Amino acid sequence: MGERPELGVSAVPHPVLGDVESAASGATVRPELVPLALAALAAVAAVLATGGWLRRIIGALTLLGGVLLAWRAVTWQFGTSSTFVPPDVPAGSEPIGELSRAPYGPLLMVLAAVALFGAGLLVALRAGVLPAMGAKYSAPGAEKPKSADPDKRLWDALDEGADPTDER
């Protein structure tokens, strides 16, 4: 496997010691990315397992996560991220130059933000028509609600072993 890309910075801790090279991973520079990714993954499972208003709330939270991610990408690109000093650099060190970073980092964050925003919007608006998990697996003998869709009623009749074309 290849090496993990790291963000580098050099610092001067002491005039006698000289320059100290240090590196920081993306999770160190932007610690909110990992929890946000895990929250998005949990939202996928929650959307599948819920329905109704709870599903709409999950969609709205996912939409807000997309907005937060877009805001963090903009602040990373245009903010003061060049003054970041990794935790292993001695106290009192001053950064030399800018923090090196891959130019596609903020772009990937914006693309992920658009995907989260779109998924959250879709779930929030279409929560009522998305199928709910578990309705098909109710207890044996339990009364199943009849569908208003005539095509679905035909398929349900076939699943029960009845002939839907029989007039009796």
N, C-alpha and C positions, 0 to 999 in steps of 0.2 A: 504494500500500500504506500501511497505517497505521504509526504509530510503534511501536517496541518498547517495551513497558512497562518502566519502570525503578524501582528501589527508591531512594528519596532519603534523604539525611541532611544536616543542616547542622552545621558545626563552627566553632569559634573558634580559629584558629591563633595569633593574636597580638592583643593588645588594640588595637594601632594599626591593623592591617589589617581588623579587623571580622570579620563572618561570611563564611564561604566555603561556597557551596552545592556539593554533590557528589552524584553518582549512581552507583549500582552495578546491574549487571544481575543476573538470577537466577543466571547461570553464575558470577558472581563471589562471590555470597553462599553458594551451594550448589554448589561445584565438582564434587561427586561425582555429580550428576545426569546430566551428559552422558556420562561413561564408563559409568555404569550402563545408560543407554539403549542405548549402542552394544553393551554386553555382552549385553543382552536380544535385540537384533537378531541378533547373532552366534549366540546360542543357538538362535534359530529355524532358521538355516541349518544349524547343527550337528545339530539333531534330525532334520532332513530327510536329512542325509547319513550319519548313523550308525545303529547299531542295537545291541540287546542291552545289556550292562552299561555301555558308554560312553554310551549314550542315558540310562540311569538316572542316571549321574553328572552329566550335563548338566542333567537335570531337578532333581537335588538342588541343584546350584549356582544354578539359576534360582530355586528355592524360597528358598534363603538370600539371594539378591539381593532378593526380596520382603520378607523379614524385615528386612534392612538398610534398605531404603527406608522401611518403616513406622517403624522406630526413629528414622531421621533426621527423618521428618515430625513425630513426637511431640516430639523434642528441639527442632525448629524452632518448633513451636507453644508449647511450655511452657518452653523453655530461655532462654538469655540472648542471643538473636539481636538484641535491640534495641541492643546495644552494638557492633554491627559498624560499622567505619569503612572506607570504600572506600580502595583503595591510593593514589589521587591526592590525598588529604587530607594536608596537611603533618604531619610528625611532631610529637607532643606535643599534637595537637588533642584536644579533648574533645567528644564528641557532645552536641548539644542536642536534647532530646526523644527520641522513639523512632524507630526505623527504620520508615518507612512501607512497607507491603507490602500486596499484595492479600490479602484474607482467605481466598480460595479456594485459595491456593498449597499449604498443608499438606493441605487436603482432596483436591486433585488428586494429591498425592503418596501419600496413603493409598489412593485408588482405584487408582492404578498399582501400588502394593504388593500390593493384593488380587489384581489381575490377574496379576502376576508369580508370586505365591505359588500361585494356583490353576493356572496353566499349568505351573509346576514340579512341583507335586504330581501333576497329571494325567500328565505325561510320566514322572515317576519311577515311578508305580504302573502305568501302562499301556504301558510301553516295549515289552513283548513282543508286544503285539497291534497296535501301530501299524505300518503298512506301511513297508518299507525302500526307499529310493530306489535305483535302479540294477539291481535284480534282473531287471527286465523287459528290460534292455538289455545282456544278456550277449553274448559273442562268438557269431557264427554257428556252428552245429554243436556248440556246447557243450551238454552234457546238462543239461536243466532239471529241478529237483526236482519230483516229482509232489505235487500238493496233496492234503491229506486231506479237503478240502471237495468233496463230489460235484458241487455246482453249479459250482464253479470248474473242476473237471475237464472238465465239459461245455463251458464257454466256452473253455478251453484247446484242446480238441479242435477246436472251430469255428475258432479262430485258426490252427491248423495245417492247416486245410483238410479235416479228416476229418469224417465224419458220425457224431456220437455216438449216434445212434439205430440205426445199422447193427449188427446182432448179430455179423457176421463179424469 
